[in-house]
Amino acid sequence: MNYSPTRQLNVLVRHPDPIVRAGLIAALHQHAGPGISVHDVDDPSPMGPPIDVVIADYDNAIRLADPDSRKADRRLAAARILALTANDREGDIRRAIQAGVHGYLLLGGTLDELIEGIRKVGNGARCLCPIVAERIAESLAGETLTLRESEVLRLVAAGQPNKAIARQLAIELGTVKSHVRAIMTKLGAISRTQAASIAVSRGLVAEARPVQPVFMPQRLHAAQASAQFA
């Protein structure tokens, strides 16, 4: 690595998986070298030194990017957030950066990449791993969906037909059809189904959860059948 630290950095590892957290702490203790001091989220000394960088999973990174969420721990008041996650979806990456996350690395990268990211983020720069940078570049190069198109896409991905979308958004059916055509063009899709699949894979909409059938007890089924013929 050729990135030189300009000051001592205190790093806190905050990850919900204890094995991942322990592995990160052990690896950084062994290989981070001078200039980086690693702390565990379970460290019992809340009056320790101010934390410069927090390494966190996606959900914790989003939460900690909000300064209000760090008020309970004075050590984190000026901390910068480095997300370390398997989430490489374009929409989620954009949301993290817009929320205030300063670095975004993917699990599976090298330890050198992580250490360099810590130094960059800790010294005021931003850091995106190559795959994440490519996702952002692709996002910027493509046509951006309008707010209304995003609303329509969310309902398309949820399996709603055009008439239902028109009712929910209080717009004309023809307007919905125009939005769907524009969405398909911008996403490079040839069908509504493909547009929904692309939207979910890129993180532009949340993945719709199928409705689970409700199974009734056998005796209740029998009672209902009897009632129908009473």
N, C-alpha and C positions, 0 to 999 in steps of 0.2 A: 504494500500500500504506500502511496505517496502523499497521503493527506495528513498533515501534521496538526496536532491539537494546539490550541493557543492557551488553554487553561485546564485546570483539573475539572473533570466532569463527574458528577454524582448521578448514577443511573439506577432507576428502580424498575424491577421486572414485575409486571402485574399481568398474570395469565391465569385463567380459571383451571387449566389442566396442571395438576401438581407435578406431573412427570416432565411436561414441556418446560414449566417454570424452573424446576430443579436442574434440568439439562442446560438451559440458557445460563443460569447463574454459574454453574460449574464451568461451563465452557468460557464464559467471559472472565471469570476469576483466573483461569489458567492462561488465556490467550490474549486478553484485551491489552495487556501491557501497561506501561506507566501513563498516567493522565486520566484513567477511567477507574472509578471506584463503584463497585456493584453492590446494590442493596436489595434485600428480599422484601416483598410486600408484607410478609409476616414478621419483619424485624420488630422486636418489642420496644424499640426506642423511638417514640414519635417525636422526640425533641432533637432528632438528629439533624445533620446538615441539610440545607435546601437541595431539593432534587432538580437536576438540570434536564434530564431526559427520562420519560417513562416509556418503557417498551410494553405494549399491550396488544391483546387480541382485538379484533375488529370492534366488537360491541363496547368493550372498555375504552378503546381509543376514541370512539364517537362520544361517549359519555364524558371522558376526561378532557376532551377538547373544549367543553363548556367550562369557563372559569368558575362559575357558581358551584359546579359539582366538586371542586377542589377546596372549597372553603373549610371543610371539616379537618383537613390536614394541611397545616401551614407550610409543611415542607414542599408541597406541590404548587404553591402559589404562582411561581414563575416557570414551572416545568413546561417543556415542549414535548409533544406527543409523537411517538414513532410506532406506527401500526405494524405488527408482524402477524400475518394472517394467510390463510389459503384462499381467501376471497379475491378473485381476480376479475369480478364483473365490473364492466365499465361504469354502470350507473352507481354502484356502491362505492367505487373508487372516487368518483366525482363528489358524491355526498360526503365522504370522509374529508376530502380536501376542503370543500366548502364549509364544513363544520369547524375546521380549524386544525385538523391533523397536519403535522409538519413533515412527516416522513411515512412512506408506504412501501414495505418490503413483503415479499411472499415467502412463506415457509418452503423450504427446499433449496434456498439460496445458500451461498457459502458463508462461513463464519467471518471471513475477511469483509464480505459485503455488509454484514450486520455491523461490524466494528466501524467500518468507514461511515455507515449511515448514522451511527451514534455520534461520531465526531462531527459530521456535517450538521446534523440537527442540533446538537448541543452548542455549536458555535454560530447558530443563527441562520444556517442555510436550509434549504429543502432537499429531500432525498427521495427519489423514486427509483425502484429497481427497473431494469430495461423492459421487462414485460409490462409493468404498470405504465411506464412512460409511453410505450407503444399503444396501450389501450387509450390513454388520454389523447395521443396524437390522432388516432383513428376517430375518436369522438369529435375532436375539433374539426377534422377534415370533412366529416359527414354533415348532412343537412340536419339542423336542430328541429325537433318537434315543437310546435307551439303548445301553449298551455292547454288549449282545448283539444288538440290532437292527443296530448298525453292523457287527458281524461277519457277520451274515446278509446284509446289503446288499452287503458286499464280495464275498461268494461269489455272490450273485445277479448282480452286475455282471460277474463273471468267467464267467457262463454256466452255473453249476452248478445242476442240478435239486434239488428239495427233498430227495429221498432221499440224494443225495450230501452236501448240506449237513448233514442230520441225522447222517450217519456222521462227517463231519469234526468237528462240534462236540459229538458224543456226546450228542445230545438227541433227543427223540421227534419223529417226522414231523409229528404234529399241532401240536407246539410251533413247528416251523419255519413251518408254514402260518399260525399265529397271528401270528408275527413278521412274515411277509411282508405279511399284511393290514394290520398296524399301520404298517409302513413305507410302504405305498402310501397309506394315509390321511394320514399326516404329510407326505408329499411331494406330495400332491395328484395322484397318478398313478392311471391306470385299468388299468394292466397292469404285469407284471414288467419288460417291455422298457422301458416309459416310466420306471419307477422307476429302472432302471439308468442310462438316459440323463440323467435329472435329477441323479442322484447324481454322475455324471462331470462334467456341465457346471457343477455347483456346487462341485466339488472335494471332495466328501464321500468319494469313493473314487478310487483311481488308475485311469486309463484302461487297460482290459485290452488287452494286445497280442496280436493273432492269432498262432497258431502257424504258423510258416512250413513249408510242405511240404519234405521232403527228397527231392531228385531223385537217383536212382542212375544211374551210368554205364550206357550202353546194353549194353555187353558183360556187365555184372553182371546186368542184367535177363535177358539171353539165357541166362546160366548158371543162374539161378534157375529159369527156365522149363524148361530141360532136366532139371534135378534133379527137378522135380515129376513128370515123366513117365518117369523112369529106373526 
